[in-house]
Amino acid sequence: MSNETKSKNGKEPAVDVSRSKVKFEIYGEEMIEKKVKSSGNSGRVYLPPDWVGHHVKIIRID
């Protein structure tokens, strides 16, 4: 069975996202592992103040 189904417009297939793990290869300057804390209706991760203004990428690992 295919993971693709017809989208609402009927022209492009909609991809069904599975929850399997994928591999990312990322080049960067530093890495920190942290646990996301609850913050109202969302989550929050505190990063070092010297990271302010820099571009970061967040990847959920579990």
PDB file of N, CA, C and O in Angstrom:
ATOM      1  N   MET A   1       0.839  -1.189   0.000  1.00  0.00           N
ATOM      2  CA  MET A   1       0.000   0.000   0.000  1.00  0.00           C
ATOM      3  C   MET A   1       0.873   1.237   0.000  1.00  0.00           C
ATOM      4  O   MET A   1       1.858   1.284   0.738  1.00  0.00           O
ATOM      5  N   SER A   2       0.556   2.224  -0.787  1.00  0.00           N
ATOM      6  CA  SER A   2       1.346   3.434  -0.923  1.00  0.00           C
ATOM      7  C   SER A   2       1.048   4.410   0.214  1.00  0.00           C
ATOM      8  O   SER A   2      -0.055   4.427   0.759  1.00  0.00           O
ATOM      9  N   ASN A   3       2.058   5.228   0.564  1.00  0.00           N
ATOM     10  CA  ASN A   3       1.877   6.270   1.566  1.00  0.00           C
ATOM     11  C   ASN A   3       1.285   7.539   0.964  1.00  0.00           C
ATOM     12  O   ASN A   3       1.106   8.527   1.676  1.00  0.00           O
ATOM     13  N   GLU A   4       0.979   7.533  -0.324  1.00  0.00           N
ATOM     14  CA  GLU A   4       0.450   8.712  -0.979  1.00  0.00           C
ATOM     15  C   GLU A   4      -1.054   8.579  -1.177  1.00  0.00           C
ATOM     16  O   GLU A   4      -1.555   7.501  -1.495  1.00  0.00           O
ATOM     17  N   THR A   5      -1.765   9.684  -0.984  1.00  0.00           N
ATOM     18  CA  THR A   5      -3.198   9.753  -1.233  1.00  0.00           C
ATOM     19  C   THR A   5      -3.456  11.001  -2.061  1.00  0.00           C
ATOM     20  O   THR A   5      -2.587  11.867  -2.167  1.00  0.00           O
ATOM     21  N   LYS A   6      -4.640  11.099  -2.647  1.00  0.00           N
ATOM     22  CA  LYS A   6      -4.978  12.284  -3.430  1.00  0.00           C
ATOM     23  C   LYS A   6      -5.213  13.470  -2.501  1.00  0.00           C
ATOM     24  O   LYS A   6      -5.844  13.329  -1.453  1.00  0.00           O
ATOM     25  N   SER A   7      -4.702  14.639  -2.887  1.00  0.00           N
ATOM     26  CA  SER A   7      -4.945  15.849  -2.114  1.00  0.00           C
ATOM     27  C   SER A   7      -6.344  16.357  -2.418  1.00  0.00           C
ATOM     28  O   SER A   7      -7.032  15.820  -3.286  1.00  0.00           O
ATOM     29  N   LYS A   8      -6.763  17.395  -1.702  1.00  0.00           N
ATOM     30  CA  LYS A   8      -8.108  17.940  -1.879  1.00  0.00           C
ATOM     31  C   LYS A   8      -8.340  18.457  -3.293  1.00  0.00           C
ATOM     32  O   LYS A   8      -9.447  18.352  -3.821  1.00  0.00           O
ATOM     33  N   ASN A   9      -7.280  19.025  -3.919  1.00  0.00           N
ATOM     34  CA  ASN A   9      -7.479  19.558  -5.264  1.00  0.00           C
ATOM     35  C   ASN A   9      -7.422  18.462  -6.322  1.00  0.00           C
ATOM     36  O   ASN A   9      -7.728  18.724  -7.485  1.00  0.00           O
ATOM     37  N   GLY A  10      -7.041  17.244  -5.954  1.00  0.00           N
ATOM     38  CA  GLY A  10      -7.042  16.112  -6.865  1.00  0.00           C
ATOM     39  C   GLY A  10      -5.895  16.081  -7.843  1.00  0.00           C
ATOM     40  O   GLY A  10      -5.793  15.133  -8.622  1.00  0.00           O
ATOM     41  N   LYS A  11      -5.019  17.082  -7.841  1.00  0.00           N
ATOM     42  CA  LYS A  11      -3.940  17.155  -8.818  1.00  0.00           C
ATOM     43  C   LYS A  11      -2.625  16.600  -8.279  1.00  0.00           C
ATOM     44  O   LYS A  11      -1.947  15.830  -8.959  1.00  0.00           O
ATOM     45  N   GLU A  12      -2.267  16.990  -7.061  1.00  0.00           N
ATOM     46  CA  GLU A  12      -0.993  16.574  -6.495  1.00  0.00           C
ATOM     47  C   GLU A  12      -1.229  15.544  -5.393  1.00  0.00           C
ATOM     48  O   GLU A  12      -2.181  15.668  -4.623  1.00  0.00           O
ATOM     49  N   PRO A  13      -0.367  14.527  -5.313  1.00  0.00           N
ATOM     50  CA  PRO A  13      -0.534  13.554  -4.230  1.00  0.00           C
ATOM     51  C   PRO A  13      -0.130  14.165  -2.898  1.00  0.00           C
ATOM     52  O   PRO A  13       0.853  14.902  -2.820  1.00  0.00           O
ATOM     53  N   ALA A  14      -0.885  13.860  -1.857  1.00  0.00           N
ATOM     54  CA  ALA A  14      -0.535  14.294  -0.506  1.00  0.00           C
ATOM     55  C   ALA A  14       0.286  13.181   0.124  1.00  0.00           C
ATOM     56  O   ALA A  14      -0.102  12.014   0.065  1.00  0.00           O
ATOM     57  N   VAL A  15       1.403  13.527   0.721  1.00  0.00           N
ATOM     58  CA  VAL A  15       2.280  12.520   1.309  1.00  0.00           C
ATOM     59  C   VAL A  15       1.886  12.303   2.753  1.00  0.00           C
ATOM     60  O   VAL A  15       1.764  13.261   3.517  1.00  0.00           O
ATOM     61  N   ASP A  16       1.686  11.053   3.136  1.00  0.00           N
ATOM     62  CA  ASP A  16       1.361  10.679   4.509  1.00  0.00           C
ATOM     63  C   ASP A  16       2.671  10.591   5.287  1.00  0.00           C
ATOM     64  O   ASP A  16       3.515   9.746   4.985  1.00  0.00           O
ATOM     65  N   VAL A  17       2.846  11.449   6.275  1.00  0.00           N
ATOM     66  CA  VAL A  17       4.089  11.493   7.030  1.00  0.00           C
ATOM     67  C   VAL A  17       4.093  10.364   8.053  1.00  0.00           C
ATOM     68  O   VAL A  17       3.194  10.267   8.889  1.00  0.00           O
ATOM     69  N   SER A  18       5.117   9.508   7.979  1.00  0.00           N
ATOM     70  CA  SER A  18       5.235   8.438   8.952  1.00  0.00           C
ATOM     71  C   SER A  18       6.090   8.906  10.113  1.00  0.00           C
ATOM     72  O   SER A  18       6.785   9.917  10.004  1.00  0.00           O
ATOM     73  N   ARG A  19       6.048   8.196  11.204  1.00  0.00           N
ATOM     74  CA  ARG A  19       6.788   8.584  12.405  1.00  0.00           C
ATOM     75  C   ARG A  19       8.084   7.801  12.558  1.00  0.00           C
ATOM     76  O   ARG A  19       8.574   7.653  13.678  1.00  0.00           O
ATOM     77  N   SER A  20       8.648   7.299  11.476  1.00  0.00           N
ATOM     78  CA  SER A  20       9.914   6.587  11.566  1.00  0.00           C
ATOM     79  C   SER A  20      11.057   7.586  11.655  1.00  0.00           C
ATOM     80  O   SER A  20      10.913   8.742  11.258  1.00  0.00           O
ATOM     81  N   LYS A  21      12.193   7.136  12.177  1.00  0.00           N
ATOM     82  CA  LYS A  21      13.341   8.019  12.323  1.00  0.00           C
ATOM     83  C   LYS A  21      14.029   8.221  10.983  1.00  0.00           C
ATOM     84  O   LYS A  21      14.063   7.319  10.145  1.00  0.00           O
ATOM     85  N   VAL A  22      14.572   9.406  10.794  1.00  0.00           N
ATOM     86  CA  VAL A  22      15.325   9.740   9.595  1.00  0.00           C
ATOM     87  C   VAL A  22      16.697  10.251  10.010  1.00  0.00           C
ATOM     88  O   VAL A  22      16.891  10.638  11.162  1.00  0.00           O
ATOM     89  N   LYS A  23      17.640  10.256   9.090  1.00  0.00           N
ATOM     90  CA  LYS A  23      18.992  10.702   9.380  1.00  0.00           C
ATOM     91  C   LYS A  23      19.200  12.093   8.803  1.00  0.00           C
ATOM     92  O   LYS A  23      18.871  12.344   7.643  1.00  0.00           O
ATOM     93  N   PHE A  24      19.752  13.009   9.618  1.00  0.00           N
ATOM     94  CA  PHE A  24      20.106  14.347   9.182  1.00  0.00           C
ATOM     95  C   PHE A  24      21.616  14.490   9.282  1.00  0.00           C
ATOM     96  O   PHE A  24      22.226  14.025  10.245  1.00  0.00           O
ATOM     97  N   GLU A  25      22.207  15.122   8.306  1.00  0.00           N
ATOM     98  CA  GLU A  25      23.635  15.447   8.363  1.00  0.00           C
ATOM     99  C   GLU A  25      23.736  16.959   8.359  1.00  0.00           C
ATOM    100  O   GLU A  25      23.334  17.616   7.399  1.00  0.00           O
ATOM    101  N   ILE A  26      24.284  17.515   9.454  1.00  0.00           N
ATOM    102  CA  ILE A  26      24.312  18.960   9.641  1.00  0.00           C
ATOM    103  C   ILE A  26      25.728  19.394   9.970  1.00  0.00           C
ATOM    104  O   ILE A  26      26.410  18.754  10.769  1.00  0.00           O
ATOM    105  N   TYR A  27      26.168  20.476   9.357  1.00  0.00           N
ATOM    106  CA  TYR A  27      27.457  21.067   9.664  1.00  0.00           C
ATOM    107  C   TYR A  27      27.207  22.329  10.476  1.00  0.00           C
ATOM    108  O   TYR A  27      26.359  23.145  10.114  1.00  0.00           O
ATOM    109  N   GLY A  28      27.937  22.492  11.564  1.00  0.00           N
ATOM    110  CA  GLY A  28      27.716  23.662  12.397  1.00  0.00           C
ATOM    111  C   GLY A  28      28.909  23.982  13.266  1.00  0.00           C
ATOM    112  O   GLY A  28      29.991  23.421  13.094  1.00  0.00           O
ATOM    113  N   GLU A  29      28.702  24.877  14.190  1.00  0.00           N
ATOM    114  CA  GLU A  29      29.750  25.368  15.076  1.00  0.00           C
ATOM    115  C   GLU A  29      29.715  24.696  16.447  1.00  0.00           C
ATOM    116  O   GLU A  29      30.763  24.322  16.972  1.00  0.00           O
ATOM    117  N   GLU A  30      28.534  24.536  17.031  1.00  0.00           N
ATOM    118  CA  GLU A  30      28.378  23.964  18.366  1.00  0.00           C
ATOM    119  C   GLU A  30      27.098  23.147  18.424  1.00  0.00           C
ATOM    120  O   GLU A  30      26.201  23.315  17.597  1.00  0.00           O
ATOM    121  N   MET A  31      27.021  22.253  19.416  1.00  0.00           N
ATOM    122  CA  MET A  31      25.801  21.478  19.636  1.00  0.00           C
ATOM    123  C   MET A  31      25.540  21.387  21.134  1.00  0.00           C
ATOM    124  O   MET A  31      26.461  21.179  21.923  1.00  0.00           O
ATOM    125  N   ILE A  32      24.290  21.543  21.511  1.00  0.00           N
ATOM    126  CA  ILE A  32      23.868  21.393  22.899  1.00  0.00           C
ATOM    127  C   ILE A  32      22.660  20.480  22.905  1.00  0.00           C
ATOM    128  O   ILE A  32      21.767  20.641  22.073  1.00  0.00           O
ATOM    129  N   GLU A  33      22.607  19.523  23.824  1.00  0.00           N
ATOM    130  CA  GLU A  33      21.417  18.687  24.001  1.00  0.00           C
ATOM    131  C   GLU A  33      20.679  19.186  25.227  1.00  0.00           C
ATOM    132  O   GLU A  33      21.260  19.314  26.305  1.00  0.00           O
ATOM    133  N   LYS A  34      19.389  19.466  25.056  1.00  0.00           N
ATOM    134  CA  LYS A  34      18.564  19.975  26.148  1.00  0.00           C
ATOM    135  C   LYS A  34      17.199  19.314  26.088  1.00  0.00           C
ATOM    136  O   LYS A  34      16.801  18.786  25.049  1.00  0.00           O
ATOM    137  N   LYS A  35      16.482  19.344  27.203  1.00  0.00           N
ATOM    138  CA  LYS A  35      15.118  18.862  27.263  1.00  0.00           C
ATOM    139  C   LYS A  35      14.187  20.066  27.157  1.00  0.00           C
ATOM    140  O   LYS A  35      14.413  21.093  27.798  1.00  0.00           O
ATOM    141  N   VAL A  36      13.146  19.936  26.350  1.00  0.00           N
ATOM    142  CA  VAL A  36      12.184  21.019  26.171  1.00  0.00           C
ATOM    143  C   VAL A  36      11.307  21.095  27.412  1.00  0.00           C
ATOM    144  O   VAL A  36      10.773  20.083  27.865  1.00  0.00           O
ATOM    145  N   LYS A  37      11.159  22.300  27.961  1.00  0.00           N
ATOM    146  CA  LYS A  37      10.323  22.544  29.140  1.00  0.00           C
ATOM    147  C   LYS A  37       8.987  23.132  28.698  1.00  0.00           C
ATOM    148  O   LYS A  37       8.903  23.812  27.676  1.00  0.00           O
ATOM    149  N   SER A  38       7.954  22.864  29.475  1.00  0.00           N
ATOM    150  CA  SER A  38       6.638  23.410  29.193  1.00  0.00           C
ATOM    151  C   SER A  38       6.635  24.916  29.445  1.00  0.00           C
ATOM    152  O   SER A  38       7.242  25.402  30.399  1.00  0.00           O
ATOM    153  N   SER A  39       5.940  25.642  28.569  1.00  0.00           N
ATOM    154  CA  SER A  39       5.835  27.092  28.700  1.00  0.00           C
ATOM    155  C   SER A  39       4.481  27.521  28.144  1.00  0.00           C
ATOM    156  O   SER A  39       4.362  27.802  26.952  1.00  0.00           O
ATOM    157  N   GLY A  40       3.476  27.573  28.985  1.00  0.00           N
ATOM    158  CA  GLY A  40       2.124  27.913  28.535  1.00  0.00           C
ATOM    159  C   GLY A  40       1.589  26.839  27.607  1.00  0.00           C
ATOM    160  O   GLY A  40       1.508  25.671  27.987  1.00  0.00           O
ATOM    161  N   ASN A  41       1.221  27.228  26.385  1.00  0.00           N
ATOM    162  CA  ASN A  41       0.695  26.281  25.402  1.00  0.00           C
ATOM    163  C   ASN A  41       1.765  25.787  24.442  1.00  0.00           C
ATOM    164  O   ASN A  41       1.441  25.219  23.399  1.00  0.00           O
ATOM    165  N   SER A  42       3.026  25.990  24.772  1.00  0.00           N
ATOM    166  CA  SER A  42       4.100  25.563  23.881  1.00  0.00           C
ATOM    167  C   SER A  42       5.279  25.048  24.706  1.00  0.00           C
ATOM    168  O   SER A  42       5.157  24.838  25.912  1.00  0.00           O
ATOM    169  N   GLY A  43       6.406  24.850  24.054  1.00  0.00           N
ATOM    170  CA  GLY A  43       7.608  24.389  24.732  1.00  0.00           C
ATOM    171  C   GLY A  43       8.707  25.429  24.615  1.00  0.00           C
ATOM    172  O   GLY A  43       8.651  26.321  23.768  1.00  0.00           O
ATOM    173  N   ARG A  44       9.711  25.301  25.481  1.00  0.00           N
ATOM    174  CA  ARG A  44      10.791  26.284  25.501  1.00  0.00           C
ATOM    175  C   ARG A  44      12.124  25.598  25.748  1.00  0.00           C
ATOM    176  O   ARG A  44      12.215  24.661  26.541  1.00  0.00           O
ATOM    177  N   VAL A  45      13.155  26.071  25.066  1.00  0.00           N
ATOM    178  CA  VAL A  45      14.523  25.617  25.276  1.00  0.00           C
ATOM    179  C   VAL A  45      15.374  26.864  25.468  1.00  0.00           C
ATOM    180  O   VAL A  45      15.358  27.769  24.634  1.00  0.00           O
ATOM    181  N   TYR A  46      16.110  26.908  26.557  1.00  0.00           N
ATOM    182  CA  TYR A  46      17.009  28.041  26.799  1.00  0.00           C
ATOM    183  C   TYR A  46      18.366  27.743  26.192  1.00  0.00           C
ATOM    184  O   TYR A  46      18.908  26.652  26.368  1.00  0.00           O
ATOM    185  N   LEU A  47      18.911  28.711  25.482  1.00  0.00           N
ATOM    186  CA  LEU A  47      20.216  28.583  24.842  1.00  0.00           C
ATOM    187  C   LEU A  47      21.160  29.632  25.411  1.00  0.00           C
ATOM    188  O   LEU A  47      20.707  30.608  26.009  1.00  0.00           O
ATOM    189  N   PRO A  48      22.465  29.448  25.235  1.00  0.00           N
ATOM    190  CA  PRO A  48      23.423  30.410  25.769  1.00  0.00           C
ATOM    191  C   PRO A  48      23.210  31.813  25.188  1.00  0.00           C
ATOM    192  O   PRO A  48      22.825  31.950  24.027  1.00  0.00           O
ATOM    193  N   PRO A  49      23.456  32.847  25.985  1.00  0.00           N
ATOM    194  CA  PRO A  49      23.224  34.220  25.497  1.00  0.00           C
ATOM    195  C   PRO A  49      24.107  34.601  24.308  1.00  0.00           C
ATOM    196  O   PRO A  49      23.738  35.476  23.525  1.00  0.00           O
ATOM    197  N   ASP A  50      25.264  33.957  24.163  1.00  0.00           N
ATOM    198  CA  ASP A  50      26.102  34.298  23.004  1.00  0.00           C
ATOM    199  C   ASP A  50      25.553  33.714  21.704  1.00  0.00           C
ATOM    200  O   ASP A  50      26.081  34.009  20.632  1.00  0.00           O
ATOM    201  N   TRP A  51      24.498  32.888  21.774  1.00  0.00           N
ATOM    202  CA  TRP A  51      23.836  32.368  20.583  1.00  0.00           C
ATOM    203  C   TRP A  51      22.767  33.327  20.061  1.00  0.00           C
ATOM    204  O   TRP A  51      22.269  33.138  18.951  1.00  0.00           O
ATOM    205  N   VAL A  52      22.408  34.343  20.828  1.00  0.00           N
ATOM    206  CA  VAL A  52      21.366  35.288  20.419  1.00  0.00           C
ATOM    207  C   VAL A  52      21.775  35.948  19.113  1.00  0.00           C
ATOM    208  O   VAL A  52      22.903  36.418  18.965  1.00  0.00           O
ATOM    209  N   GLY A  53      20.851  35.978  18.176  1.00  0.00           N
ATOM    210  CA  GLY A  53      21.103  36.576  16.870  1.00  0.00           C
ATOM    211  C   GLY A  53      21.684  35.617  15.849  1.00  0.00           C
ATOM    212  O   GLY A  53      21.834  35.970  14.680  1.00  0.00           O
ATOM    213  N   HIS A  54      22.014  34.402  16.281  1.00  0.00           N
ATOM    214  CA  HIS A  54      22.551  33.413  15.351  1.00  0.00           C
ATOM    215  C   HIS A  54      21.443  32.503  14.835  1.00  0.00           C
ATOM    216  O   HIS A  54      20.394  32.376  15.468  1.00  0.00           O
ATOM    217  N   HIS A  55      21.672  31.875  13.694  1.00  0.00           N
ATOM    218  CA  HIS A  55      20.718  30.968  13.081  1.00  0.00           C
ATOM    219  C   HIS A  55      20.933  29.571  13.652  1.00  0.00           C
ATOM    220  O   HIS A  55      22.048  29.052  13.609  1.00  0.00           O
ATOM    221  N   VAL A  56      19.873  28.955  14.187  1.00  0.00           N
ATOM    222  CA  VAL A  56      19.978  27.620  14.785  1.00  0.00           C
ATOM    223  C   VAL A  56      18.975  26.681  14.119  1.00  0.00           C
ATOM    224  O   VAL A  56      18.018  27.134  13.491  1.00  0.00           O
ATOM    225  N   LYS A  57      19.197  25.371  14.257  1.00  0.00           N
ATOM    226  CA  LYS A  57      18.252  24.353  13.785  1.00  0.00           C
ATOM    227  C   LYS A  57      17.949  23.435  14.942  1.00  0.00           C
ATOM    228  O   LYS A  57      18.854  23.039  15.677  1.00  0.00           O
ATOM    229  N   ILE A  58      16.701  23.093  15.112  1.00  0.00           N
ATOM    230  CA  ILE A  58      16.267  22.216  16.201  1.00  0.00           C
ATOM    231  C   ILE A  58      15.778  20.916  15.591  1.00  0.00           C
ATOM    232  O   ILE A  58      14.961  20.935  14.670  1.00  0.00           O
ATOM    233  N   ILE A  59      16.265  19.784  16.089  1.00  0.00           N
ATOM    234  CA  ILE A  59      15.843  18.475  15.613  1.00  0.00           C
ATOM    235  C   ILE A  59      15.351  17.667  16.807  1.00  0.00           C
ATOM    236  O   ILE A  59      16.087  17.478  17.775  1.00  0.00           O
ATOM    237  N   ARG A  60      14.123  17.193  16.745  1.00  0.00           N
ATOM    238  CA  ARG A  60      13.587  16.333  17.811  1.00  0.00           C
ATOM    239  C   ARG A  60      14.166  14.948  17.643  1.00  0.00           C
ATOM    240  O   ARG A  60      14.074  14.367  16.562  1.00  0.00           O
ATOM    241  N   ILE A  61      14.761  14.407  18.693  1.00  0.00           N
ATOM    242  CA  ILE A  61      15.427  13.113  18.582  1.00  0.00           C
ATOM    243  C   ILE A  61      14.670  11.976  19.257  1.00  0.00           C
ATOM    244  O   ILE A  61      15.076  10.823  19.117  1.00  0.00           O
ATOM    245  N   ASP A  62      13.600  12.247  19.974  1.00  0.00           N
ATOM    246  CA  ASP A  62      12.777  11.160  20.538  1.00  0.00           C
ATOM    247  C   ASP A  62      11.323  11.546  20.565  1.00  0.00           C
ATOM    248  O   ASP A  62      10.484  10.760  21.004  1.00  0.00           O
TER     249      ASP A  62
END
